[in-house]
Each structure stands twice: as C-alpha cells, then as structure tokens.
C-alpha cells in the first residue's frame, strides 16, 4: 500500500480536539467520500481507502445524506436484472 503524507498546521489538532489518529481517519473518510461521489471509486474501493467495512462506509454516506446508490437508470435496471 502506498503512504501519502500531508502537512497540517501545528495547532489543528488542538483546534479540532482530535488526536492524530482521529484526524487521519477523518481525512481518509473525507477523501473516500469525495472520490465516491465523483464516481472515481466504488463503494468497496472507497471503504478500503477509508479503512472501514463497506457497511460502515454506507452508514457514513447515509449520515451525510449522500446517495448510497449512484447508478444511472440503465445501470440500475441491469443491476436489478431488468435489462
């Protein structure tokens, strides 16, 4: 797995009242959700980036009121076996 390092302001953790581990998890989730919303990742791929199960990723989407199913009409019909 590739590691990416980002620099954050020194006072960010204190401002957010978060530990480095919590900030890391939040940044990973935010990136995964953004890439999923833009259609760059599947739910499974985004869950892997976020470091959570697919079910937990779906819960995170729902908590943020983000569409869980991002299929167009034709794609949805194919997934459901109707075309």
HELIX and SHEET records of a PDB file:
HELIX    1   1 UNK A   12  UNK A   16  1                                   5    
HELIX    2   2 UNK A   20  UNK A   37  1                                  18    
HELIX    3   3 UNK A   43  UNK A   50  1                                   8    
HELIX    4   4 UNK A   54  UNK A   63  1                                  10    
HELIX    5   5 UNK A   73  UNK A   80  1                                   8    
END                                                                             
